[in-house]
């Protein structure tokens, strides 16, 4: 009976670990993408600032380029930069939370396996097959 309860607890912990790991990888990918967006916006903004105010600047819309004042493009890039920074801060908080959750799940699994060494042998025999 206790063996069955431990086996059920293990399967539950394993499911939580897989779910948390998947969410963590997703957040890390989103974080990487937002950091790339931030860098792109920053570099574009630096290049725009080097141009004189009377320079013709064009905005890409699909395969078309539209003449836009430099100030509009600078404002758009600043907005993208700010949006990326706030998204990165939010994603960083989520990442830290998920890392704590993952550590907690790992500790639960470790405790369960220390509590019932027979379960560890049973799990190892299941993976060999």
The first five atom37 places (N, CA, C, CB, O) and aatype in JSON, in Angstrom:
{
  "aatype": [20, 20, 20, 20, 20, 20, 20, 20, 20, 20, 20, 20, 20, 20, 20, 20, 20, 20, 20, 20, 20, 20, 20, 20, 20, 20, 20, 20, 20, 20, 20, 20, 20, 20, 20, 20, 20, 20, 20, 20, 20, 20, 20, 20, 20, 20, 20, 20, 20, 20, 20, 20, 20, 20, 20, 20, 20, 20, 20, 20, 20, 20, 20, 20, 20, 20, 20, 20, 20, 20, 20, 20, 20, 20, 20, 20, 20, 20, 20, 20, 20, 20, 20, 20, 20, 20, 20, 20, 20, 20, 20, 20, 20, 20, 20, 20, 20, 20, 20, 20, 20, 20, 20, 20, 20, 20, 20, 20, 20, 20, 20, 20, 20, 20, 20, 20, 20, 20, 20, 20, 20, 20, 20, 20, 20, 20, 20, 20, 20],
  "atom_mask": [
    [1, 1, 1, 1, 1],
    [1, 1, 1, 1, 1],
    [1, 1, 1, 1, 1],
    [1, 1, 1, 1, 1],
    [1, 1, 1, 1, 1],
    [1, 1, 1, 1, 1],
    [1, 1, 1, 1, 1],
    [1, 1, 1, 1, 1],
    [1, 1, 1, 1, 1],
    [1, 1, 1, 1, 1],
    [1, 1, 1, 1, 1],
    [1, 1, 1, 1, 1],
    [1, 1, 1, 1, 1],
    [1, 1, 1, 1, 1],
    [1, 1, 1, 1, 1],
    [1, 1, 1, 1, 1],
    [1, 1, 1, 1, 1],
    [1, 1, 1, 1, 1],
    [1, 1, 1, 1, 1],
    [1, 1, 1, 1, 1],
    [1, 1, 1, 1, 1],
    [1, 1, 1, 1, 1],
    [1, 1, 1, 1, 1],
    [1, 1, 1, 1, 1],
    [1, 1, 1, 1, 1],
    [1, 1, 1, 1, 1],
    [1, 1, 1, 1, 1],
    [1, 1, 1, 1, 1],
    [1, 1, 1, 1, 1],
    [1, 1, 1, 1, 1],
    [1, 1, 1, 1, 1],
    [1, 1, 1, 1, 1],
    [1, 1, 1, 1, 1],
    [1, 1, 1, 1, 1],
    [1, 1, 1, 1, 1],
    [1, 1, 1, 1, 1],
    [1, 1, 1, 1, 1],
    [1, 1, 1, 1, 1],
    [1, 1, 1, 1, 1],
    [1, 1, 1, 1, 1],
    [1, 1, 1, 1, 1],
    [1, 1, 1, 1, 1],
    [1, 1, 1, 1, 1],
    [1, 1, 1, 1, 1],
    [1, 1, 1, 1, 1],
    [1, 1, 1, 1, 1],
    [1, 1, 1, 1, 1],
    [1, 1, 1, 1, 1],
    [1, 1, 1, 1, 1],
    [1, 1, 1, 1, 1],
    [1, 1, 1, 1, 1],
    [1, 1, 1, 1, 1],
    [1, 1, 1, 1, 1],
    [1, 1, 1, 1, 1],
    [1, 1, 1, 1, 1],
    [1, 1, 1, 1, 1],
    [1, 1, 1, 1, 1],
    [1, 1, 1, 1, 1],
    [1, 1, 1, 1, 1],
    [1, 1, 1, 1, 1],
    [1, 1, 1, 1, 1],
    [1, 1, 1, 1, 1],
    [1, 1, 1, 1, 1],
    [1, 1, 1, 1, 1],
    [1, 1, 1, 1, 1],
    [1, 1, 1, 1, 1],
    [1, 1, 1, 1, 1],
    [1, 1, 1, 1, 1],
    [1, 1, 1, 1, 1],
    [1, 1, 1, 1, 1],
    [1, 1, 1, 1, 1],
    [1, 1, 1, 1, 1],
    [1, 1, 1, 1, 1],
    [1, 1, 1, 1, 1],
    [1, 1, 1, 1, 1],
    [1, 1, 1, 1, 1],
    [1, 1, 1, 1, 1],
    [1, 1, 1, 1, 1],
    [1, 1, 1, 1, 1],
    [1, 1, 1, 1, 1],
    [1, 1, 1, 1, 1],
    [1, 1, 1, 1, 1],
    [1, 1, 1, 1, 1],
    [1, 1, 1, 1, 1],
    [1, 1, 1, 1, 1],
    [1, 1, 1, 1, 1],
    [1, 1, 1, 1, 1],
    [1, 1, 1, 1, 1],
    [1, 1, 1, 1, 1],
    [1, 1, 1, 1, 1],
    [1, 1, 1, 1, 1],
    [1, 1, 1, 1, 1],
    [1, 1, 1, 1, 1],
    [1, 1, 1, 1, 1],
    [1, 1, 1, 1, 1],
    [1, 1, 1, 1, 1],
    [1, 1, 1, 1, 1],
    [1, 1, 1, 1, 1],
    [1, 1, 1, 1, 1],
    [1, 1, 1, 1, 1],
    [1, 1, 1, 1, 1],
    [1, 1, 1, 1, 1],
    [1, 1, 1, 1, 1],
    [1, 1, 1, 1, 1],
    [1, 1, 1, 1, 1],
    [1, 1, 1, 1, 1],
    [1, 1, 1, 1, 1],
    [1, 1, 1, 1, 1],
    [1, 1, 1, 1, 1],
    [1, 1, 1, 1, 1],
    [1, 1, 1, 1, 1],
    [1, 1, 1, 1, 1],
    [1, 1, 1, 1, 1],
    [1, 1, 1, 1, 1],
    [1, 1, 1, 1, 1],
    [1, 1, 1, 1, 1],
    [1, 1, 1, 1, 1],
    [1, 1, 1, 1, 1],
    [1, 1, 1, 1, 1],
    [1, 1, 1, 1, 1],
    [1, 1, 1, 1, 1],
    [1, 1, 1, 1, 1],
    [1, 1, 1, 1, 1],
    [1, 1, 1, 1, 1],
    [1, 1, 1, 1, 1],
    [1, 1, 1, 1, 1],
    [1, 1, 1, 1, 1],
    [1, 1, 1, 1, 1],
    [1, 1, 1, 1, 1]
  ],
  "atom_positions": [
    [[0.83, -1.2, 0.0], [0.0, 0.0, 0.0], [0.87, 1.27, 0.0], [-0.94, 0.0, 1.22], [0.68, 2.17, -0.81]],
    [[1.84, 1.31, 0.92], [2.74, 2.47, 0.98], [3.58, 2.54, -0.28], [3.65, 2.39, 2.23], [3.91, 3.63, -0.76]],
    [[3.92, 1.37, -0.82], [4.69, 1.3, -2.05], [3.92, 1.95, -3.2], [5.04, -0.16, -2.4], [4.48, 2.71, -4.0]],
    [[2.63, 1.66, -3.27], [1.78, 2.23, -4.32], [1.63, 3.74, -4.14], [0.38, 1.55, -4.31], [1.62, 4.49, -5.11]],
    [[1.51, 4.19, -2.89], [1.39, 5.63, -2.61], [2.67, 6.35, -3.01], [1.07, 5.87, -1.12], [2.61, 7.44, -3.58]],
    [[3.82, 5.76, -2.71], [5.09, 6.37, -3.08], [5.26, 6.42, -4.59], [6.25, 5.61, -2.45], [5.78, 7.39, -5.15]],
    [[4.8, 5.36, -5.25], [4.88, 5.33, -6.71], [4.01, 6.42, -7.32], [4.45, 3.94, -7.25], [4.42, 7.08, -8.28]],
    [[2.82, 6.61, -6.78], [1.92, 7.66, -7.25], [2.52, 9.04, -6.98], [0.53, 7.54, -6.57], [2.44, 9.94, -7.82]],
    [[3.11, 9.2, -5.8], [3.75, 10.48, -5.46], [4.91, 10.76, -6.41], [4.25, 10.47, -4.0], [5.1, 11.89, -6.84]],
    [[5.68, 9.73, -6.74], [6.79, 9.9, -7.67], [6.29, 10.35, -9.04], [7.58, 8.6, -7.8], [6.86, 11.26, -9.64]],
    [[5.24, 9.7, -9.52], [4.71, 10.07, -10.84], [4.19, 11.51, -10.85], [3.58, 9.1, -11.24], [4.34, 12.22, -11.84]],
    [[3.59, 11.92, -9.74], [3.1, 13.3, -9.64], [4.27, 14.29, -9.65], [2.25, 13.48, -8.35], [4.23, 15.3, -10.34]],
    [[5.3, 13.98, -8.86], [6.48, 14.86, -8.8], [7.18, 14.9, -10.16], [7.46, 14.38, -7.71], [7.62, 15.96, -10.61]],
    [[7.27, 13.74, -10.8], [7.9, 13.68, -12.12], [7.13, 14.56, -13.12], [7.97, 12.22, -12.63], [7.74, 15.28, -13.91]],
    [[5.8, 14.5, -13.08], [4.98, 15.33, -13.97], [5.19, 16.81, -13.71], [3.5, 14.99, -13.8], [5.3, 17.61, -14.64]],
    [[5.25, 17.19, -12.42], [5.49, 18.59, -12.08], [6.86, 19.05, -12.54], [5.35, 18.82, -10.58], [7.03, 20.18, -12.99]],
    [[7.85, 18.15, -12.42], [9.21, 18.5, -12.84], [9.27, 18.71, -14.35], [10.2, 17.4, -12.41], [9.89, 19.67, -14.81]],
    [[8.65, 17.84, -15.1], [8.63, 17.97, -16.57], [7.93, 19.27, -16.97], [7.93, 16.75, -17.23], [8.4, 19.99, -17.84]],
    [[6.8, 19.55, -16.33], [6.03, 20.76, -16.64], [6.84, 22.02, -16.31], [4.7, 20.77, -15.85], [6.89, 22.95, -17.11]],
    [[7.46, 22.05, -15.14], [8.24, 23.22, -14.72], [9.46, 23.42, -15.62], [8.68, 23.07, -13.26], [9.79, 24.55, -15.97]],
    [[10.11, 22.33, -15.98], [11.28, 22.43, -16.86], [10.87, 22.99, -18.23], [11.95, 21.05, -17.03], [11.58, 23.82, -18.79]],
    [[9.74, 22.53, -18.74], [9.24, 23.04, -20.03], [8.93, 24.52, -19.97], [8.0, 22.27, -20.45], [9.27, 25.27, -20.88]],
    [[8.27, 24.94, -18.89], [7.95, 26.37, -18.73], [9.22, 27.2, -18.61], [7.06, 26.59, -17.5], [9.3, 28.3, -19.15]],
    [[10.21, 26.67, -17.89], [11.46, 27.39, -17.71], [12.19, 27.57, -19.05], [12.37, 26.65, -16.71], [12.71, 28.65, -19.33]],
    [[12.22, 26.53, -19.85], [12.86, 26.64, -21.17], [12.13, 27.65, -22.05], [12.89, 25.27, -21.87], [12.76, 28.41, -22.78]],
    [[10.79, 27.66, -21.96], [10.0, 28.6, -22.75], [10.32, 30.04, -22.33], [8.49, 28.32, -22.58], [10.5, 30.92, -23.18]],
    [[10.39, 30.28, -21.03], [10.71, 31.63, -20.53], [12.12, 32.03, -20.94], [10.56, 31.69, -19.0], [12.35, 33.18, -21.3]],
    [[13.06, 31.09, -20.88], [14.44, 31.4, -21.29], [14.51, 31.77, -22.77], [15.37, 30.21, -21.0], [15.24, 32.69, -23.15]],
    [[13.74, 31.07, -23.61], [13.7, 31.41, -25.04], [13.08, 32.79, -25.25], [12.9, 30.35, -25.83], [13.59, 33.59, -26.05]],
    [[12.0, 33.08, -24.55], [11.37, 34.39, -24.68], [12.33, 35.49, -24.21], [10.07, 34.45, -23.86], [12.4, 36.56, -24.81]],
    [[13.06, 35.21, -23.15], [14.03, 36.17, -22.63], [15.12, 36.44, -23.65], [14.64, 35.66, -21.32], [15.5, 37.59, -23.87]],
    [[15.62, 35.39, -24.27], [16.66, 35.53, -25.31], [16.13, 36.36, -26.48], [17.13, 34.14, -25.8], [16.84, 37.23, -27.0]],
    [[14.89, 36.1, -26.9], [14.29, 36.85, -28.01], [14.13, 38.33, -27.66], [12.92, 36.25, -28.38], [14.43, 39.2, -28.48]],
    [[13.67, 38.61, -26.46], [13.48, 40.01, -26.04], [14.81, 40.74, -25.92], [12.72, 40.08, -24.71], [14.9, 41.93, -26.22]],
    [[15.85, 40.03, -25.48], [17.16, 40.66, -25.4], [17.68, 40.99, -26.8], [18.16, 39.75, -24.66], [18.34, 42.01, -27.0]],
    [[17.39, 40.12, -27.77], [17.76, 40.41, -29.16], [16.99, 41.6, -29.7], [17.5, 39.19, -30.04], [17.56, 42.45, -30.39]],
    [[15.69, 41.67, -29.39], [14.87, 42.82, -29.81], [15.41, 44.12, -29.2], [13.4, 42.61, -29.4], [15.48, 45.15, -29.87]],
    [[15.79, 44.04, -27.92], [16.31, 45.23, -27.23], [17.61, 45.69, -27.88], [16.54, 44.93, -25.73], [17.81, 46.88, -28.11]],
    [[18.49, 44.75, -28.18], [19.77, 45.11, -28.79], [19.56, 45.71, -30.18], [20.68, 43.87, -28.88], [20.22, 46.68, -30.54]],
    [[18.65, 45.11, -30.95], [18.35, 45.62, -32.29], [17.8, 47.05, -32.21], [17.34, 44.7, -33.01], [18.21, 47.92, -32.99]],
    [[16.88, 47.29, -31.28], [16.3, 48.63, -31.12], [17.37, 49.63, -30.69], [15.14, 48.6, -30.1], [17.41, 50.76, -31.17]],
    [[18.24, 49.2, -29.77], [19.31, 50.08, -29.3], [20.26, 50.46, -30.43], [20.09, 49.4, -28.16], [20.6, 51.64, -30.6]],
    [[20.68, 49.47, -31.21], [21.62, 49.74, -32.3], [20.98, 50.63, -33.37], [22.12, 48.42, -32.94], [21.63, 51.52, -33.91]],
    [[19.72, 50.37, -33.68], [19.0, 51.2, -34.67], [18.89, 52.63, -34.16], [17.6, 50.62, -34.96], [19.08, 53.59, -34.91]],
    [[18.58, 52.77, -32.88], [18.45, 54.09, -32.28], [19.78, 54.85, -32.33], [17.96, 53.98, -30.84], [19.8, 56.05, -32.6]],
    [[20.87, 54.16, -32.06], [22.18, 54.8, -32.12], [22.5, 55.28, -33.54], [23.27, 53.82, -31.63], [23.04, 56.37, -33.73]],
    [[22.16, 54.47, -34.51], [22.41, 54.87, -35.91], [21.53, 56.06, -36.3], [22.15, 53.68, -36.87], [21.98, 56.97, -37.0]],
    [[20.26, 56.05, -35.86], [19.36, 57.16, -36.18], [19.84, 58.47, -35.55], [17.93, 56.84, -35.71], [19.73, 59.53, -36.16]],
    [[20.36, 58.4, -34.35], [20.81, 59.61, -33.65], [22.01, 60.25, -34.33], [21.16, 59.28, -32.21], [22.25, 61.45, -34.18]],
    [[22.78, 59.47, -35.08], [23.94, 60.01, -35.78], [23.54, 60.82, -37.02], [24.89, 58.88, -36.18], [24.32, 61.62, -37.52]],
    [[22.31, 60.59, -37.51], [21.85, 61.29, -38.72], [21.41, 62.7, -38.38], [20.71, 60.51, -39.39], [20.93, 62.97, -37.28]],
    [[21.57, 63.61, -39.34], [21.06, 64.97, -39.13], [19.54, 64.95, -39.24], [21.69, 65.97, -40.17], [18.97, 64.03, -39.83]],
    [[18.9, 65.95, -38.67], [17.44, 65.98, -38.63], [16.79, 66.12, -40.0], [16.98, 67.1, -37.76], [15.64, 65.73, -40.17]],
    [[17.51, 66.66, -40.98], [16.93, 66.84, -42.3], [17.16, 65.65, -43.24], [17.49, 68.1, -42.93], [16.81, 65.71, -44.42]],
    [[17.75, 64.57, -42.73], [18.0, 63.39, -43.55], [16.68, 62.64, -43.8], [19.04, 62.45, -42.85], [15.87, 62.47, -42.9]],
    [[16.5, 62.22, -45.05], [15.31, 61.4, -45.37], [15.48, 60.03, -44.74], [15.1, 61.28, -46.91], [16.5, 59.36, -44.93]],
    [[14.47, 59.62, -43.97], [14.51, 58.29, -43.35], [13.27, 57.52, -43.79], [14.57, 58.39, -41.78], [12.2, 58.09, -43.99]],
    [[13.43, 56.22, -43.94], [12.36, 55.37, -44.44], [12.08, 54.25, -43.44], [12.72, 54.78, -45.81], [12.97, 53.71, -42.8]],
    [[10.8, 53.94, -43.34], [10.36, 52.86, -42.47], [9.95, 51.69, -43.35], [9.18, 53.32, -41.54], [9.23, 51.86, -44.34]],
    [[10.4, 50.5, -42.98], [10.06, 49.3, -43.73], [8.7, 48.79, -43.26], [11.16, 48.21, -43.56], [8.48, 48.55, -42.08]],
    [[7.8, 48.63, -44.22], [6.48, 48.03, -43.94], [6.32, 46.9, -44.94], [5.3, 49.1, -44.05], [5.95, 47.12, -46.1]],
    [[6.59, 45.69, -44.47], [6.57, 44.55, -45.39], [7.69, 44.69, -46.39], [5.21, 44.44, -46.12], [8.86, 44.78, -46.02]],
    [[7.32, 44.71, -47.68], [8.34, 44.88, -48.73], [8.38, 46.31, -49.25], [8.08, 43.91, -49.89], [9.03, 46.6, -50.25]],
    [[7.66, 47.19, -48.55], [7.57, 48.59, -48.98], [8.31, 49.48, -47.99], [6.1, 49.03, -49.12], [8.35, 49.19, -46.8]],
    [[8.88, 50.56, -48.49], [9.53, 51.55, -47.64], [8.74, 52.84, -47.73], [11.02, 51.76, -48.05], [8.43, 53.32, -48.82]],
    [[8.42, 53.42, -46.56], [7.63, 54.64, -46.49], [8.48, 55.74, -45.87], [6.32, 54.41, -45.66], [9.14, 55.53, -44.85]],
    [[8.45, 56.91, -46.5], [9.2, 58.05, -45.99], [8.57, 58.5, -44.66], [9.21, 59.22, -47.02], [7.38, 58.78, -44.59]],
    [[9.4, 58.57, -43.62], [8.95, 59.0, -42.29], [9.94, 60.01, -41.75], [8.8, 57.78, -41.32], [11.14, 59.92, -42.04]],
    [[9.47, 60.96, -40.97], [10.4, 61.89, -40.31], [11.3, 61.12, -39.32], [9.63, 63.03, -39.58], [10.88, 60.12, -38.74]],
    [[12.49, 61.59, -39.16], [13.45, 60.93, -38.27], [12.88, 60.83, -36.85], [14.78, 61.7, -38.25], [13.08, 59.82, -36.18]],
    [[12.19, 61.87, -36.4], [11.66, 61.88, -35.02], [10.67, 60.73, -34.79], [10.98, 63.23, -34.73], [10.63, 60.16, -33.7]],
    [[9.87, 60.4, -35.8], [8.91, 59.29, -35.67], [9.65, 57.97, -35.5], [7.97, 59.23, -36.9], [9.29, 57.15, -34.65]],
    [[10.68, 57.77, -36.3], [11.45, 56.53, -36.21], [12.2, 56.43, -34.87], [12.44, 56.43, -37.37], [12.28, 55.35, -34.29]],
    [[12.73, 57.55, -34.4], [13.44, 57.57, -33.11], [12.46, 57.22, -31.99], [14.09, 58.96, -32.85], [12.78, 56.42, -31.11]],
    [[11.26, 57.81, -32.03], [10.25, 57.52, -31.0], [9.85, 56.05, -31.02], [9.01, 58.4, -31.2], [9.69, 55.44, -29.97]],
    [[9.69, 55.48, -32.21], [9.32, 54.06, -32.33], [10.4, 53.16, -31.74], [9.06, 53.69, -33.81], [10.1, 52.2, -31.03]],
    [[11.65, 53.48, -32.04], [12.75, 52.66, -31.52], [12.89, 52.8, -30.01], [14.07, 53.05, -32.21], [13.18, 51.83, -29.31]],
    [[12.68, 54.01, -29.5], [12.72, 54.21, -28.05], [11.61, 53.41, -27.38], [12.59, 55.72, -27.7], [11.81, 52.83, -26.31]],
    [[10.43, 53.4, -28.01], [9.3, 52.64, -27.47], [9.61, 51.14, -27.48], [8.01, 52.93, -28.27], [9.33, 50.44, -26.5]],
    [[10.19, 50.66, -28.57], [10.57, 49.24, -28.65], [11.59, 48.9, -27.57], [11.14, 48.9, -30.05], [11.52, 47.84, -26.95]],
    [[12.55, 49.8, -27.35], [13.58, 49.59, -26.34], [12.95, 49.52, -24.95], [14.63, 50.72, -26.4], [13.28, 48.63, -24.16]],
    [[12.06, 50.45, -24.65], [11.38, 50.46, -23.34], [10.5, 49.23, -23.15], [10.54, 51.74, -23.19], [10.49, 48.63, -22.08]],
    [[9.76, 48.85, -24.2], [8.91, 47.67, -24.12], [9.75, 46.42, -23.88], [8.08, 47.51, -25.41], [9.37, 45.56, -23.08]],
    [[10.87, 46.32, -24.56], [11.75, 45.16, -24.39], [12.31, 45.1, -22.98], [12.9, 45.21, -25.41], [12.38, 44.03, -22.38]],
    [[12.71, 46.25, -22.45], [13.26, 46.29, -21.09], [12.23, 45.86, -20.06], [13.78, 47.69, -20.76], [12.55, 45.11, -19.14]],
    [[10.98, 46.33, -20.21], [9.95, 45.94, -19.24], [9.6, 44.45, -19.39], [8.68, 46.79, -19.43], [9.37, 43.77, -18.4]],
    [[9.57, 43.95, -20.63], [9.3, 42.53, -20.85], [10.43, 41.67, -20.27], [9.13, 42.23, -22.35], [10.17, 40.62, -19.69]],
    [[11.67, 42.12, -20.42], [12.81, 41.39, -19.88], [12.72, 41.33, -18.35], [14.14, 42.05, -20.32], [12.99, 40.29, -17.75]],
    [[12.36, 42.43, -17.72], [12.22, 42.45, -16.26], [11.14, 41.47, -15.81], [11.89, 43.88, -15.76], [11.33, 40.74, -14.83]],
    [[10.03, 41.46, -16.51], [8.93, 40.55, -16.18], [9.35, 39.1, -16.38], [7.7, 40.86, -17.03], [9.08, 38.24, -15.53]],
    [[10.0, 38.82, -17.49], [10.44, 37.46, -17.78], [11.51, 37.0, -16.79], [10.97, 37.36, -19.22], [11.57, 35.82, -16.43]],
    [[12.36, 37.91, -16.36], [13.39, 37.58, -15.38], [12.75, 37.15, -14.06], [14.35, 38.77, -15.15], [13.2, 36.21, -13.42]],
    [[11.69, 37.86, -13.66], [10.95, 37.51, -12.45], [10.32, 36.12, -12.59], [9.86, 38.57, -12.14], [10.38, 35.31, -11.67]],
    [[9.73, 35.87, -13.75], [9.13, 34.55, -14.0], [10.19, 33.46, -13.97], [8.41, 34.54, -15.35], [9.96, 32.37, -13.43]],
    [[11.34, 33.74, -14.55], [12.42, 32.76, -14.58], [12.88, 32.42, -13.16], [13.61, 33.29, -15.41], [13.07, 31.24, -12.84]],
    [[13.06, 33.43, -12.33], [13.48, 33.2, -10.95], [12.45, 32.37, -10.19], [13.72, 34.54, -10.23], [12.8, 31.47, -9.43]],
    [[11.17, 32.67, -10.4], [10.09, 31.92, -9.75], [10.11, 30.46, -10.19], [8.72, 32.55, -10.06], [10.0, 29.56, -9.36]],
    [[10.26, 30.22, -11.48], [10.28, 28.86, -12.0], [11.51, 28.09, -11.52], [10.23, 28.87, -13.52], [11.44, 26.89, -11.25]],
    [[12.64, 28.77, -11.41], [13.85, 28.12, -10.9], [13.66, 27.69, -9.45], [15.06, 29.06, -11.02], [14.11, 26.61, -9.05]],
    [[12.99, 28.54, -8.65], [12.7, 28.17, -7.25], [11.74, 26.99, -7.2], [12.1, 29.38, -6.48], [11.91, 26.07, -6.4]],
    [[10.74, 27.01, -8.07], [9.78, 25.9, -8.14], [10.48, 24.61, -8.51], [8.67, 26.2, -9.16], [10.22, 23.56, -7.92]],
    [[11.38, 24.67, -9.48], [12.11, 23.49, -9.92], [12.99, 22.95, -8.8], [12.97, 23.82, -11.16], [13.07, 21.74, -8.6]],
    [[13.65, 23.82, -8.07], [14.49, 23.4, -6.94], [13.62, 22.72, -5.87], [15.24, 24.61, -6.33], [14.03, 21.72, -5.28]],
    [[12.44, 23.25, -5.64], [11.53, 22.67, -4.66], [11.08, 21.27, -5.1], [10.3, 23.58, -4.45], [11.03, 20.34, -4.28]],
    [[10.76, 21.12, -6.37], [10.34, 19.82, -6.89], [11.49, 18.82, -6.8], [9.85, 19.95, -8.36], [11.28, 17.66, -6.45]],
    [[12.7, 19.27, -7.1], [13.87, 18.39, -6.99], [14.08, 17.94, -5.55], [15.13, 19.1, -7.52], [14.4, 16.78, -5.3]],
    [[13.9, 18.85, -4.59], [14.04, 18.5, -3.18], [12.97, 17.49, -2.77], [13.95, 19.75, -2.3], [13.25, 16.55, -2.03]],
    [[11.74, 17.69, -3.25], [10.66, 16.74, -2.95], [10.99, 15.36, -3.48], [9.34, 17.23, -3.54], [10.76, 14.36, -2.81]],
    [[11.54, 15.31, -4.68], [11.9, 14.04, -5.28], [13.04, 13.38, -4.49], [12.32, 14.24, -6.76], [13.01, 12.17, -4.24]],
    [[14.01, 14.17, -4.13], [15.15, 13.65, -3.35], [14.66, 13.07, -2.02], [16.2, 14.76, -3.1], [15.08, 11.99, -1.61]],
    [[13.77, 13.81, -1.34], [13.22, 13.34, -0.06], [12.45, 12.04, -0.24], [12.31, 14.4, 0.56], [12.57, 11.12, 0.57]],
    [[11.67, 11.97, -1.3], [10.89, 10.76, -1.55], [11.79, 9.56, -1.78], [9.96, 10.97, -2.74], [11.53, 8.47, -1.27]],
    [[12.85, 9.76, -2.55], [13.76, 8.65, -2.83], [14.57, 8.25, -1.6], [14.7, 9.02, -3.97], [14.89, 7.08, -1.45]],
    [[14.9, 9.2, -0.73], [15.61, 8.88, 0.51], [14.69, 8.15, 1.49], [16.16, 10.15, 1.17], [15.12, 7.29, 2.25]],
    [[13.43, 8.51, 1.44], [12.42, 7.92, 2.31], [12.16, 6.45, 1.95], [11.12, 8.71, 2.24], [11.94, 5.62, 2.82]],
    [[12.19, 6.16, 0.65], [11.88, 4.81, 0.18], [12.93, 4.36, -0.83], [10.47, 4.76, -0.45], [12.75, 4.55, -2.04]],
    [[14.04, 3.78, -0.35], [15.09, 3.33, -1.28], [14.59, 2.26, -2.26], [16.28, 2.78, -0.49], [15.13, 2.12, -3.36]],
    [[13.59, 1.51, -1.87], [13.02, 0.5, -2.76], [12.4, 1.14, -4.0], [11.97, -0.33, -2.03], [12.41, 0.55, -5.08]],
    [[11.88, 2.35, -3.84], [11.29, 3.07, -4.97], [12.38, 3.43, -5.98], [10.57, 4.35, -4.49], [12.16, 3.35, -7.19]],
    [[13.54, 3.82, -5.48], [14.65, 4.15, -6.38], [15.05, 2.94, -7.2], [15.86, 4.68, -5.58], [15.3, 3.05, -8.4]],
    [[15.11, 1.76, -6.55], [15.44, 0.53, -7.29], [14.36, 0.21, -8.3], [15.61, -0.64, -6.33], [14.67, -0.22, -9.41]],
    [[13.11, 0.4, -7.93], [12.0, 0.14, -8.84], [12.05, 1.06, -10.06], [10.65, 0.3, -8.11], [11.81, 0.64, -11.19]],
    [[12.37, 2.32, -9.82], [12.47, 3.29, -10.93], [13.62, 2.92, -11.85], [12.66, 4.73, -10.38], [13.5, 2.97, -13.07]],
    [[14.73, 2.54, -11.26], [15.89, 2.16, -12.08], [15.59, 0.92, -12.89], [17.12, 1.93, -11.2], [16.04, 0.81, -14.03]],
    [[14.85, -0.02, -12.33], [14.52, -1.23, -13.09], [13.53, -0.91, -14.21], [13.92, -2.31, -12.15], [13.54, -1.57, -15.25]],
    [[12.68, 0.11, -14.02], [11.72, 0.5, -15.07], [12.44, 1.17, -16.23], [10.65, 1.43, -14.5], [12.03, 0.99, -17.38]],
    [[13.5, 1.93, -15.96], [14.19, 2.64, -17.02], [15.09, 1.73, -17.84], [15.01, 3.77, -16.44], [15.38, 2.02, -19.0]],
    [[15.54, 0.64, -17.25], [16.43, -0.3, -17.96], [15.65, -1.04, -19.04], [17.06, -1.3, -16.97], [16.21, -1.34, -20.1]],
    [[14.41, -1.33, -18.8], [13.61, -2.12, -19.76], [13.39, -1.43, -21.03], [12.31, -2.48, -19.19], [12.74, -1.97, -21.93]]
  ]
}
